[in-house]
C-alpha cells in the first residue's frame, strides 16, 4: 500500500498513471482461476440449492464499521453524491462555477425525486449555506489534486459492475467512481479510483481490493492499480494489483458471505 498526501508537484493522475515503461504485461489468465475458486468456496458455504433471495455483496459491505459511520448522515450522503456528480462534470470537460448548484442540477436530472432530494429541498437557508460551503471545500481539494485528465486515457465515471455467481445465489455489485485506461493493451493499463468525502481507514483497503477483484471478473483483465482519494484530507492510497491483492479480496468477499449466510 502506498500513501500519498496532497502535495505538489505530483497530482493524483500523475501517481496513478505512472510510466508506461514500468507497467507489467497484461494479465488475462487470473480471472478464470479466481472465478473457479469463488464458485467452489461458495458451493461449500451455501450448498447446491438455489436461494429465494441472493446474497448481495457491495463495496460498502467491506467496510465492517463497528459503529454507525458519520458518513451515513443525510447531509454527508448528499455531500458524497454531489462530489461524485462534480467529478463526472469535471471528467466531461464541463466548466463548474457554482459546484453545489450545478452538481445538484445534474443529480436531480439523473435521479429524479427521492428521499434525499426531498430532504435537501426542505433544508433551511442556514443549512443550505453550510452544505454549499462543505461541498465547495471538498470540490476545491478534488479539483486541485486530481490533475489533468486526457481523453486519450478513456476516462469513464460511475461505472457499474454486476457479477452473478453460484447460479445466482451470490451477486457482486460495484461502482467505480473513475476508471482510466484500456483492457486491450499489451500491458496493464486500467486504473481504478474511488473518491470519498470521508477520511481513509482500514476499510478503504478492503474496498480497493474489492474494486480490483470485481473489475478482474468483469473484464477478465487484471487492472494495473486500484486507489482511493479522500477529499476530506487530500490523501491518496494507491496499490498495484497483483496475485496477493486478488487473493486477499477473494478472502474478504468470502468473509462477508459467511456473515450474510448466518
C-alpha positions in Angstrom: 0.0 0.0 0.0 1.4 3.4 -1.0 0.1 6.5 0.7 0.4 10.0 -0.7 -0.6 13.3 0.7 -1.9 16.1 -1.4 1.4 17.9 -2.1 2.8 19.4 -5.4 4.1 18.7 -7.9 2.5 15.3 -8.2 -1.2 15.1 -8.9 -3.5 12.1 -8.3 -3.4 11.2 -12.0 0.4 11.5 -12.2 0.7 9.0 -9.5 -2.0 6.6 -10.8 -0.9 6.6 -14.4 2.8 6.3 -13.7 5.2 5.4 -16.5 4.1 3.0 -19.3 7.6 1.5 -19.5 7.3 0.2 -15.9 3.9 -1.5 -16.3 3.7 -5.3 -16.2 2.3 -7.3 -19.1 -1.5 -7.6 -19.2 -2.8 -10.5 -17.1 -5.7 -12.2 -18.8 -5.4 -15.6 -17.1 -6.1 -14.8 -13.4 -9.8 -14.2 -13.8 -10.8 -17.8 -14.6 -8.9 -19.2 -11.6 -10.4 -16.6 -9.3 -13.9 -17.3 -10.5 -13.4 -21.1 -10.1 -12.1 -20.6 -6.5 -15.1 -18.4 -5.7 -17.6 -20.8 -7.1 -16.0 -23.7 -5.2 -15.9 -21.8 -1.9 -19.5 -20.5 -2.3 -20.7 -24.1 -3.0 -19.1 -25.3 0.2 -20.6 -22.4 2.1 -24.2 -22.4 0.7 -24.6 -25.8 -0.9 -26.3 -26.7 -4.2 -29.8 -25.3 -3.5 -30.9 -22.0 -5.1 -31.8 -19.4 -2.6 -35.1 -17.4 -2.8 -33.1 -14.2 -2.2 -29.4 -14.0 -3.4 -26.7 -12.8 -1.1 -25.5 -9.4 -2.4 -22.1 -8.0 -1.8 -21.3 -4.4 -2.3 -18.2 -2.2 -1.7 -19.9 -0.9 1.4 -20.1 -4.5 2.7 -16.3 -4.5 3.0 -16.1 -1.6 5.5 -17.2 -3.6 8.5 -17.9 -0.4 10.6 -18.5 -1.4 14.2 -20.5 1.8 14.7 -22.7 3.8 12.5 -20.5 6.0 10.3 -20.9 9.7 10.4 -20.9 9.4 6.6 -24.3 7.8 6.8 -25.9 11.0 7.9 -28.2 12.5 5.2 -26.1 15.6 4.7 -22.9 13.5 4.4 -24.7 11.3 1.9 -25.7 14.3 -0.1 -22.2 15.7 0.0 -20.8 12.5 -1.3 -23.4 12.4 -4.2 -22.7 16.0 -5.2 -18.9 15.5 -5.2 -19.4 12.4 -7.4 -21.6 14.5 -9.7 -18.9 17.2 -9.8 -16.3 14.6 -10.7 -18.4 13.5 -13.6 -18.8 17.1 -14.8 -15.0 17.6 -14.5 -14.2 14.5 -16.4 -16.7 15.6 -19.1 -14.8 18.9 -19.5 -17.7 21.0 -18.1 -16.6 24.2 -16.5 -18.1 24.3 -13.0 -18.6 27.7 -11.4 -21.1 27.0 -8.6 -20.4 23.4 -7.7 -23.2 22.8 -5.3 -25.9 24.2 -7.6 -24.6 22.6 -10.8 -23.9 19.2 -9.2 -27.4 19.3 -7.6 -29.0 20.0 -11.0 -27.1 17.1 -12.5 -28.1 14.8 -9.7 -31.8 15.7 -9.8 -31.8 15.3 -13.6 -30.4 11.8 -13.2 -32.1 10.5 -10.1 -35.4 12.4 -10.1 -37.3 12.9 -6.9 -36.3 10.7 -4.0 -36.0 10.8 -0.2 -32.6 12.6 -0.3 -33.6 15.2 -2.9 -36.7 15.9 -0.9 -34.6 16.2 2.3 -32.4 18.8 0.5 -35.4 20.7 -0.6 -36.6 21.0 3.0 -33.3 22.5 4.3 -33.5 26.0 5.7 -31.2 28.8 4.4 -28.5 28.3 7.0 -28.4 24.5 6.4 -28.3 25.1 2.6 -25.4 27.5 3.0 -23.5 25.1 5.2 -24.0 22.3 2.7 -22.8 24.6 -0.2 -19.7 25.6 1.8 -18.9 22.0 2.7 -19.3 20.8 -0.9 -17.2 23.7 -2.2 -14.3 22.8 0.2 -14.3 19.2 -0.9 -14.5 20.3 -4.6 -11.5 22.6 -4.2 -9.5 19.7 -2.9 -10.6 17.3 -5.6 -10.1 19.8 -8.5 -6.7 20.9 -7.2 -5.4 17.4 -6.6 -6.8 15.3 -9.5 -4.7 16.9 -12.2 -5.2 16.9 -16.0 -7.3 14.1 -17.4 -6.6 13.4 -21.0 -9.3 12.0 -23.3 -6.6 9.6 -24.6 -6.9 7.8 -21.2 -10.5 6.9 -21.9 -11.9 8.2 -18.6 -15.2 6.6 -17.5 -17.2 7.7 -14.5 -19.7 5.9 -12.2 -19.0 2.6 -14.0 -21.4 -0.1 -12.6 -20.5 -3.8 -12.4 -22.6 -6.8 -11.7 -21.3 -10.3 -11.3 -23.6 -13.3 -10.8 -22.0 -16.3 -9.1 -23.2 -19.8 -7.9 -26.2 -19.9 -10.3 -27.4 -16.6 -8.9 -27.0 -17.4 -5.2 -24.4 -14.6 -4.9 -24.3 -11.3 -6.6 -21.3 -8.9 -6.6 -22.2 -5.3 -7.2 -19.8 -2.4 -7.6 -19.5 1.2 -8.8 -16.1 2.7 -9.8 -16.1 6.5 -9.5 -13.4 6.9 -12.1 -11.7 4.4 -14.4 -9.0 5.2 -17.0 -7.0 3.0 -19.4 -7.9 0.2 -21.7 -8.2 -3.6 -21.4 -7.0 -4.1 -25.0 -3.4 -3.0 -24.3 -0.5 -5.5 -24.1 0.5 -4.0 -20.8 -1.6 -3.5 -17.7 -3.4 -0.1 -18.2 -6.6 0.1 -16.3 -6.6 2.3 -13.1 -9.5 2.4 -10.7 -10.2 5.4 -8.5 -12.7 5.7 -5.7 -13.4 9.2 -4.4 -14.7 9.5 -0.9 -15.6 12.6 1.2 -14.6 10.7 4.4 -11.1 10.2 5.8 -9.4 6.9 4.7 -9.4 4.0 7.2 -8.7 0.2 7.2 -12.0 -0.4 5.4 -10.7 1.6 2.4 -8.1 -1.1 1.7 -10.7 -3.8 1.6 -12.8 -1.6 -0.7 -9.9 -1.0 -3.0 -9.2 -4.8 -3.2 -12.9 -5.4 -3.9 -12.9 -3.0 -6.8 -9.9 -4.8 -8.3 -11.5 -8.2 -7.9 -14.8 -7.3 -9.5 -13.1 -5.5 -12.3 -11.0 -8.6 -13.0 -14.0 -10.8 -13.0 -16.0 -8.4 -15.2 -13.4 -7.9 -17.9 -11.0 -10.9 -17.5 -8.1 -8.5 -17.3 -6.3 -7.6 -14.1 -6.2 -3.8 -13.6 -2.9 -2.0 -13.2 -3.7 -0.5 -9.8 -6.6 0.4 -7.5 -6.8 3.5 -5.4 -8.8 5.8 -3.2 -8.7 9.5 -2.7 -10.2 11.4 0.2 -11.5 14.9 -0.4 -11.6 15.3 3.4 -7.9 15.1 3.8 -6.3 15.3 0.4 -4.8 11.8 0.9 -4.4 9.2 -1.8 -3.9 5.5 -1.2 -2.8 3.5 -4.2 -1.9 -0.1 -4.6 -0.6 -2.1 -7.6 -2.9 -5.1 -8.3 -1.2 -8.4 -8.1 -2.0 -12.0 -7.2 -1.8 -11.2 -3.4 -4.3 -8.3 -3.8 -6.8 -10.5 -5.6 -6.4 -13.4 -3.2 -7.0 -11.1 -0.2 -10.0 -9.6 -2.0 -11.4 -13.1 -2.5 -11.0 -13.8 1.2 -12.7 -10.5 2.0 -15.7 -11.5 -0.1 -16.0 -14.9 1.5 -15.8 -13.4 5.0 -18.8 -11.1 4.0 -20.7 -14.1 2.6 -20.2 -16.1 5.8 -21.6 -13.2 7.8 -24.6 -12.9 5.4 -25.3 -16.6 5.4 -25.6 -16.9 9.2 
